[in-house]
Amino acid sequence: MNAPLGEERHIGGAADLNAPGDALLVSRHEAARLLGVGLTTIDMLLRRKALRSLRISRRRLVVRASILEYVSHTRDLP
């Protein structure tokens, strides 16, 4: 079931990142939860452009696909 506009979708876990129909954008808090890190780390990753985001109104939302790309990329590092 889709959340009404303006409400965040809450995700069950990292495996849910690939679930069809889920939101394309997640809050900084949700990105932190999915990665198992704090907001300070998310903000650092956003500043370093390791994660992509966009601003809608006053909210900074993280592109869900960039979380997958970040995890995939860091997994491949020695």
N, C-alpha and C positions, 0 to 999 in steps of 0.2 A: 504494500500500500504506500502510495506517495504522500509525503508530508505536505501540508498546505504551504502556499507561498509565504515566505517570511519566517518559517520555522526551520530549524536545523534538523537534519536527519541524523540519528544516532546509529552507529555501526557496531555490530557485534564484535568484530576483531579484525586483525590484519588480513585474514583470509577473505573477508568481505570486501576488500578493496577492488576485487575483480568482479563482484556481483553486478549483473546487468541491472540497469534502472536506478542505481544509486546516484546520489548527487555528484556532479562533476567537480564541485567546489566544497571544501570543508573549512570550518573555522580553524584558527590557530590552535585552540584548545583541543579540537578533535584531531588535528594533525599531530600534536604532541602526544596524545593518547595512543594513536595508531603506531607511532614510532617508539613509544615508551621513553620519551624524553620530556624535559620541562619546556616551558614557554621561552625561557632565555635561549635555549638551544634552537628552538624553532625560529626565533627572531634572528639569531646569528646565521642560520642556514638561509633565511630569506635575504639578509643583507649580502651574503656571499653569492647569491643567485643559485644556490644549490637546489632550492625549491622555488617554483614559480608561484606567483600570487597575483591577485588583482583586487582593486578596491571597488566595492559597490556601496555607494552612499558613504557611510562612515566605517563600514566593516572591511577588514582585510581578510580575504578568503584565499586559501591555498588550493592550487590546482591538484586534484587527486592523482592524476597521471604523473605529476612531477614527484609525488611521494614514491610511487612504484619505480620510477626511473632512478631516483636517488638510492633506494634500497638495492636495486639491481646493479647499479654502477659501483656502489661501495662493496657489494658482495664479490665483485670481480677483482678488487684491488688485492695485491699480495699482502 
